[in-house]
Each structure stands twice: as structure tokens, then as C-alpha cells.
């Protein structure tokens, strides 16, 4: 198989302690190029090896409170993270384990 990758959008959050903010990057890799969804609402494609300005490709700059509000809003729309799915699985397993322990205790 070739090196082509038609992956989903990825988000990367970079801490900027000097500004007490985080820079959020939204990108997608396609055929050796990276597509960035930018803060001005455009998509900028950078081919592998091309030079670019970081200020041209970031999606958002947010504080802790803003990131939390964004995450809460995603959750309210029913959008779950991988960790949410893992936690649900652990809770479900714990539930069945407790039910089994109750059955054993009654014997």
C-alpha cells in the first residue's frame, strides 16, 4: 500500500504559557500535504517540505476557561471522546461485576 492517507481531521492543542493560552490546530493529512482549517475560516494546504507561517494555520487561541466551555458544548451535543467511551465501558463492566457479587453473596 502507498503512503497515501485519507484520515480524519485531527486537533492539536499547544500550550502557550507566556500568554496563558492554548493554540488549537485543526488539520487533515492528505497525499503528503496537510490541510489546516484556519482561524479566518479558510482551509490552507501545505505540501510536505513547503515553508509556512504558524500564524497562518492556527484554528483558535483559547484560555483554560474557554477550552472547558468548548468541551462542555461538544458534550452537550452528544459528541463523545475516546475517553468517554472507555469510561462507559468500565462503568458497564463494574455494573456487571457488582451484580455477580450480589448473586454470589446471596448463595
C-alpha positions in Angstrom: 0.0 0.0 0.0 1.2 3.5 -0.7 1.9 6.3 1.8 -1.4 8.0 1.0 -3.5 8.6 4.0 -7.1 9.8 3.8 -7.5 10.3 7.6 -10.0 12.3 9.6 -9.5 15.8 10.9 -7.1 15.9 13.8 -6.9 18.5 16.6 -3.7 19.5 18.3 -3.6 21.8 21.3 -0.3 23.6 22.1 0.3 25.2 25.5 1.4 28.9 25.3 2.3 29.6 28.9 3.8 33.0 28.1 0.3 34.1 27.0 -1.8 31.9 29.4 -3.5 30.5 26.4 -3.5 27.4 24.1 -3.2 27.4 20.3 -5.6 25.0 18.7 -4.7 23.5 15.3 -7.2 21.6 13.2 -5.6 19.6 10.4 -6.0 16.7 8.0 -3.3 14.8 6.2 -3.9 14.0 2.5 -1.4 12.8 -0.1 1.7 14.2 1.5 0.0 17.6 2.3 -1.5 19.0 5.4 -4.8 20.8 5.2 -5.3 23.3 8.1 -8.7 24.8 9.0 -7.7 28.3 10.0 -8.9 31.0 12.4 -10.1 33.1 9.5 -12.4 30.3 8.2 -10.3 29.1 5.3 -8.5 25.9 4.5 -4.8 26.3 3.9 -3.0 23.4 2.3 0.7 23.0 2.9 2.6 20.4 0.8 5.3 18.4 2.6 8.5 20.3 2.7 6.9 23.7 2.0 7.6 26.6 4.3 4.7 28.2 6.1 3.9 30.7 8.8 2.5 29.3 12.0 0.3 32.4 12.3 -1.4 31.4 9.1 -2.6 28.0 10.1 -3.9 28.0 13.7 -7.6 27.4 14.3 -8.2 29.1 17.6 -6.5 30.6 20.6 -8.2 29.9 23.9 -7.8 30.1 27.7 -8.4 27.2 30.1 -12.0 28.5 30.7 -12.7 28.8 27.0 -11.4 25.3 26.3 -13.6 24.0 29.1 -16.6 25.8 27.7 -15.9 24.4 24.2 -15.5 20.8 25.6 -18.8 21.2 27.6 -20.6 22.4 24.5 -19.3 19.4 22.5 -20.5 17.1 25.2 -24.0 18.8 25.3 -24.3 18.0 21.6 -23.6 14.3 22.3 -20.1 14.3 20.9 -18.1 11.9 23.0 -14.3 11.4 23.2 -12.4 8.2 23.2 -12.1 8.5 27.0 -15.8 8.9 27.3 -16.3 5.6 25.5 -13.7 3.9 27.7 -15.3 5.2 30.9 -18.7 4.0 29.8 -17.2 0.5 29.2 -15.6 0.5 32.6 -18.8 1.5 34.3 -20.7 -1.2 32.4 -18.1 -3.8 33.4 -18.3 -2.6 37.0 -22.1 -2.8 37.0 -22.0 -6.5 35.9 -19.3 -7.3 38.4 -21.4 -5.9 41.2 -24.4 -7.8 40.0 -22.3 -11.0 40.0 -21.0 -10.3 43.5 -24.6 -9.8 44.8 -25.6 -13.1 43.3 -22.7 -14.8 45.0 -23.4 -13.1 48.3 -27.0 -14.4 48.3 -25.8 -18.0 47.8 
